[in-house]
Amino acid sequence: MSAPSSADDIVTPQSWVSVFRKLNAVLPPLALSLAALILWEAAIRLFNVPTFILPAPSAVVVSLIENRAQLAAATQATALEVLFGFVLASLVGIAVALVIVRFERFGRALYPLIVLFQNVPKVALAPIFILWFGYDLAPKILLIVVIAFFPVAIDMLAGLQSVEPSFVSLMRSVGAGNGKIMMRVRIPHSLPHLMAGLKVAITFSVIGAIVGEFAGANQGLGYVIQFASTQLDTPLIFAALVVVSILGLIFYYGVELAERILVPWAPKFDPIHRGAQT
């Protein structure tokens, strides 16, 4: 008779359930995407739609392969803009939220101005930033900051202000000042809210980078899209859009991974909490 397998080699029912849940989360979107691509390809071939109007998925794949070097260089340029702009937007958003909570009177005066500024069309700011700072990295990063800082500030502010008053009263009863309450209670409590704002901000950062490149650039995915549109190279436009979407997904799930590492105690990662929701 063969020796019994070790405990690590035994596949438990719980492990099968975990695998099934992961597959159940991945397979539906993959199946829907595949079905959409098949229908898209079939419709293009059936109705003989010209490529310059709407390319078939196969034509987009061919363009991705043929222009891979150009798209790779453009992706690198856009990724750097997104990364730098996102980091700076996050710092600005966090600072704004902390200032509003820490200095209440000044915060009450500052908050309406921030909301007012958020309503300014950012597309209109792009040419102005290009005029002020030229065609280098600075105007793109600045545009990303003005687009992406707001969700960080709002979610961080919501987290800072949602602390139970009893916690604050308890800290004050033992002689804690506003600074210590901020560091020990408000900031830790606001981290899950902050991560939610960061996930919104990273998607806005990708949009901001593309808008900035539309306004004026000599590199980047936005520049590729704009140049391809002047040449009626629609497959290349769609290829660049595919790359932009993949880049956005990578950045988004990068923030998601950072949330899992930095805030593992958040309610969304609590099995009991997830079980109660389902």
TORVEX-977280 format. One record per residue (C-alpha): residue number from 1; chain; x negated, y, z negated. Coordinates in Angstrom, 3 decimals, padded with zeros to 6 digits. Last residue first. Example, Ala and Ser with C-alpha at 12.3 -4.5 7.8 and 13.67 -1.06 7.14 Angstrom:
2
2;A;-013.670;-001.060;-007.140 $
1;A;-012.300;-004.500;-007.800 $
//
This chain:
278
278;A;023.779;037.597;-000.172 $
277;A;023.211;040.711;-002.257 $
276;A;022.993;038.742;-005.528 $
275;A;020.426;036.406;-003.969 $
274;A;018.295;039.341;-002.848 $
273;A;018.331;040.780;-006.411 $
272;A;017.423;037.409;-007.913 $
271;A;014.642;036.947;-005.380 $
270;A;013.200;040.420;-006.221 $
269;A;011.438;041.819;-003.148 $
268;A;014.222;044.312;-002.354 $
267;A;014.254;045.418;-006.016 $
266;A;010.670;046.781;-005.796 $
265;A;008.184;044.925;-008.003 $
264;A;005.854;044.156;-005.103 $
263;A;005.253;047.893;-004.552 $
262;A;001.689;048.146;-003.210 $
261;A;001.397;044.824;-001.367 $
260;A;004.966;044.481;-000.082 $
259;A;005.078;048.181;000.763 $
258;A;001.766;047.932;002.631 $
257;A;003.225;045.054;004.657 $
256;A;006.266;047.167;005.572 $
255;A;003.945;050.056;006.491 $
254;A;002.104;047.704;008.857 $
253;A;005.484;046.455;010.028 $
252;A;006.295;049.945;011.229 $
251;A;002.868;050.559;012.770 $
250;A;003.002;047.336;014.763 $
249;A;006.601;047.954;015.823 $
248;A;005.760;051.459;017.035 $
247;A;002.848;050.139;019.079 $
246;A;005.116;047.499;020.609 $
245;A;007.637;050.175;021.574 $
244;A;004.943;052.424;023.046 $
243;A;003.547;049.463;025.024 $
242;A;006.988;048.682;026.437 $
241;A;007.464;052.353;027.310 $
240;A;004.117;052.324;029.127 $
239;A;005.245;049.324;031.170 $
238;A;008.573;051.019;031.866 $
237;A;006.825;054.078;033.266 $
236;A;004.391;051.848;035.177 $
235;A;007.331;050.034;036.798 $
234;A;008.866;053.426;037.673 $
233;A;005.904;054.647;039.709 $
232;A;007.784;057.604;041.203 $
231;A;004.402;059.386;041.391 $
230;A;005.541;062.324;039.235 $
229;A;007.120;059.823;036.833 $
228;A;003.826;057.920;036.580 $
227;A;002.043;061.089;035.429 $
226;A;004.630;061.765;032.709 $
225;A;004.595;058.186;031.460 $
224;A;000.792;058.036;031.481 $
223;A;000.577;061.373;029.623 $
222;A;002.974;060.070;026.995 $
221;A;000.849;056.936;026.681 $
220;A;-002.262;058.932;025.878 $
219;A;-004.681;061.065;027.869 $
218;A;-004.923;064.433;029.598 $
217;A;-002.406;066.183;027.390 $
216;A;000.229;068.917;027.387 $
215;A;003.874;069.010;026.446 $
214;A;004.494;065.353;027.270 $
213;A;001.554;064.387;025.075 $
212;A;003.115;066.225;022.140 $
211;A;006.430;064.494;022.719 $
210;A;004.669;061.102;022.793 $
209;A;002.830;061.816;019.539 $
208;A;005.986;063.068;017.850 $
207;A;007.918;059.946;018.817 $
206;A;005.195;057.730;017.351 $
205;A;005.180;059.843;014.195 $
204;A;008.967;059.654;013.907 $
203;A;008.661;055.869;013.743 $
202;A;006.010;056.202;011.043 $
201;A;008.167;058.680;009.124 $
200;A;011.121;056.314;008.820 $
199;A;008.933;053.627;007.277 $
198;A;007.286;056.252;005.066 $
197;A;010.667;057.371;003.741 $
196;A;011.522;053.842;002.641 $
195;A;008.079;053.563;001.036 $
194;A;008.744;056.746;-000.920 $
193;A;012.054;055.416;-002.252 $
192;A;010.275;052.302;-003.517 $
191;A;007.570;054.556;-005.071 $
190;A;009.943;056.928;-006.876 $
189;A;010.049;055.069;-010.201 $
188;A;006.247;055.001;-010.399 $
187;A;006.166;058.782;-009.726 $
186;A;008.897;059.725;-012.221 $
185;A;007.869;057.702;-015.256 $
184;A;004.167;057.691;-016.184 $
183;A;002.735;060.397;-013.904 $
182;A;005.669;062.822;-013.944 $
181;A;006.408;062.235;-017.608 $
180;A;002.727;062.901;-018.333 $
179;A;002.821;066.188;-016.459 $
178;A;006.114;067.312;-017.976 $
177;A;004.830;066.807;-021.498 $
176;A;005.017;063.689;-023.641 $
175;A;005.579;064.255;-027.363 $
174;A;007.120;060.937;-028.387 $
173;A;010.652;062.324;-028.103 $
172;A;009.828;063.755;-024.673 $
171;A;009.111;060.278;-023.349 $
170;A;012.394;058.973;-024.736 $
169;A;014.304;061.912;-023.255 $
168;A;012.776;061.226;-019.827 $
167;A;013.720;057.563;-020.035 $
166;A;017.234;058.462;-021.215 $
165;A;017.641;060.823;-018.251 $
164;A;017.390;057.793;-015.919 $
163;A;015.041;058.604;-013.065 $
162;A;016.851;059.470;-009.835 $
161;A;015.157;062.846;-009.343 $
160;A;011.720;061.503;-008.492 $
159;A;013.181;058.861;-006.180 $
158;A;015.357;061.350;-004.327 $
157;A;012.387;063.701;-003.964 $
156;A;010.269;060.917;-002.492 $
155;A;013.070;060.111;-000.057 $
154;A;013.460;063.760;000.989 $
153;A;009.729;064.527;001.222 $
152;A;008.904;061.399;003.223 $
151;A;011.903;061.932;005.503 $
150;A;010.748;065.543;006.131 $
149;A;007.039;064.933;006.798 $
148;A;007.553;063.213;010.154 $
147;A;008.477;065.936;012.652 $
146;A;006.365;068.797;011.302 $
145;A;003.424;066.441;010.761 $
144;A;003.710;064.810;014.181 $
143;A;003.628;068.255;015.807 $
142;A;000.503;069.144;013.850 $
141;A;-001.183;065.906;014.921 $
140;A;-000.340;066.535;018.566 $
139;A;-001.528;070.168;018.376 $
138;A;-004.869;069.154;016.758 $
137;A;-005.931;066.289;019.054 $
136;A;-007.060;068.407;021.983 $
135;A;-004.997;070.320;024.544 $
134;A;-005.295;073.797;023.085 $
133;A;-004.612;074.938;019.518 $
132;A;-002.334;077.970;019.781 $
131;A;-000.858;077.484;023.260 $
130;A;-000.498;073.715;022.723 $
129;A;001.183;074.412;019.390 $
128;A;003.615;076.773;021.135 $
127;A;004.302;074.239;023.875 $
126;A;005.195;071.608;021.220 $
125;A;007.383;073.854;019.068 $
124;A;010.367;073.756;021.443 $
123;A;010.357;069.961;021.333 $
122;A;010.552;070.245;017.547 $
121;A;014.014;071.779;017.695 $
120;A;014.301;073.780;014.423 $
119;A;016.690;072.006;012.069 $
118;A;013.834;070.792;009.859 $
117;A;012.801;074.400;009.271 $
116;A;016.176;075.159;007.702 $
115;A;015.943;072.081;005.472 $
114;A;012.479;073.160;004.354 $
113;A;013.686;076.722;003.721 $
112;A;016.622;075.412;001.697 $
111;A;014.209;073.403;-000.520 $
110;A;011.703;076.174;-001.227 $
109;A;013.883;078.437;-003.376 $
108;A;015.167;075.620;-005.577 $
107;A;011.617;074.250;-005.727 $
106;A;010.218;077.579;-006.952 $
105;A;012.686;077.493;-009.803 $
104;A;012.111;073.802;-010.528 $
103;A;008.319;073.688;-010.447 $
102;A;007.506;070.001;-010.976 $
101;A;010.398;068.620;-008.935 $
100;A;010.021;070.870;-005.879 $
99;A;006.210;070.730;-006.050 $
98;A;006.190;066.923;-006.219 $
97;A;008.515;066.637;-003.233 $
96;A;006.423;069.055;-001.145 $
95;A;003.196;067.246;-002.044 $
94;A;004.645;063.869;-001.064 $
93;A;005.836;065.228;002.276 $
92;A;002.497;066.915;003.006 $
91;A;000.536;063.768;002.153 $
90;A;002.823;061.616;004.278 $
89;A;002.624;064.042;007.201 $
88;A;-001.197;063.965;006.997 $
87;A;-001.282;060.171;007.048 $
86;A;001.278;060.002;009.854 $
85;A;-000.535;062.568;011.990 $
84;A;-003.863;060.772;011.699 $
83;A;-002.362;057.376;012.525 $
82;A;-000.049;058.573;015.280 $
81;A;-002.781;060.572;017.024 $
80;A;-005.205;057.649;016.768 $
79;A;-002.578;055.272;018.163 $
78;A;-001.899;057.611;021.087 $
77;A;-005.556;057.649;022.148 $
76;A;-005.958;053.883;021.748 $
75;A;-002.752;053.223;023.660 $
74;A;-003.936;055.408;026.549 $
73;A;-007.192;053.445;026.805 $
72;A;-005.287;050.130;026.754 $
71;A;-002.727;051.393;029.270 $
70;A;-005.439;052.396;031.759 $
69;A;-007.207;049.034;031.367 $
68;A;-003.964;047.047;031.573 $
67;A;-002.750;048.767;034.733 $
66;A;-002.469;045.650;036.932 $
65;A;-001.288;043.404;034.107 $
64;A;001.315;045.786;032.704 $
63;A;002.449;046.615;036.233 $
62;A;003.010;042.916;036.963 $
61;A;004.994;042.588;033.724 $
60;A;007.130;045.586;034.701 $
59;A;007.777;044.041;038.106 $
58;A;008.890;040.794;036.434 $
57;A;011.220;042.759;034.174 $
56;A;012.925;044.167;037.292 $
55;A;012.339;047.791;038.149 $
54;A;015.094;050.418;038.061 $
53;A;015.234;053.366;040.441 $
52;A;011.730;053.122;041.974 $
51;A;012.183;049.347;042.237 $
50;A;015.228;049.629;044.472 $
49;A;018.265;047.659;043.213 $
48;A;018.921;044.643;045.417 $
47;A;022.294;043.888;043.752 $
46;A;021.563;040.223;042.984 $
45;A;017.827;040.652;042.424 $
44;A;018.205;043.533;039.974 $
43;A;021.163;041.854;038.237 $
42;A;019.275;038.574;037.809 $
41;A;016.249;040.270;036.267 $
40;A;018.413;042.227;033.817 $
39;A;020.456;039.148;032.921 $
38;A;017.272;037.184;032.217 $
37;A;015.806;040.052;030.193 $
36;A;018.982;040.389;028.119 $
35;A;019.052;036.655;027.421 $
34;A;015.419;036.709;026.303 $
33;A;016.070;039.655;023.990 $
32;A;019.119;037.941;022.466 $
31;A;017.182;034.716;021.903 $
30;A;014.272;036.561;020.296 $
29;A;016.623;038.585;018.093 $
28;A;018.414;035.386;016.976 $
27;A;015.230;033.287;016.500 $
26;A;013.339;035.437;014.011 $
25;A;015.593;035.650;010.926 $
24;A;016.898;032.084;011.234 $
23;A;013.342;030.873;011.713 $
22;A;012.319;032.537;008.448 $
21;A;015.375;031.157;006.653 $
20;A;014.728;027.649;007.972 $
19;A;011.112;027.747;006.812 $
18;A;012.190;028.818;003.307 $
17;A;014.875;026.119;003.173 $
16;A;012.322;023.520;004.236 $
15;A;010.003;024.710;001.463 $
14;A;012.826;024.480;-001.082 $
13;A;013.581;020.932;000.008 $
12;A;010.038;019.997;-000.960 $
11;A;007.369;018.901;001.483 $
10;A;004.858;016.857;-000.472 $
9;A;001.266;017.416;000.644 $
8;A;000.391;019.748;-002.254 $
7;A;001.649;017.205;-004.791 $
6;A;-000.842;014.664;-003.516 $
5;A;000.191;011.748;-001.363 $
4;A;000.718;008.358;-002.883 $
3;A;-001.995;005.846;-002.046 $
2;A;-001.202;003.493;000.761 $
1;A;000.000;000.000;000.000 $
//
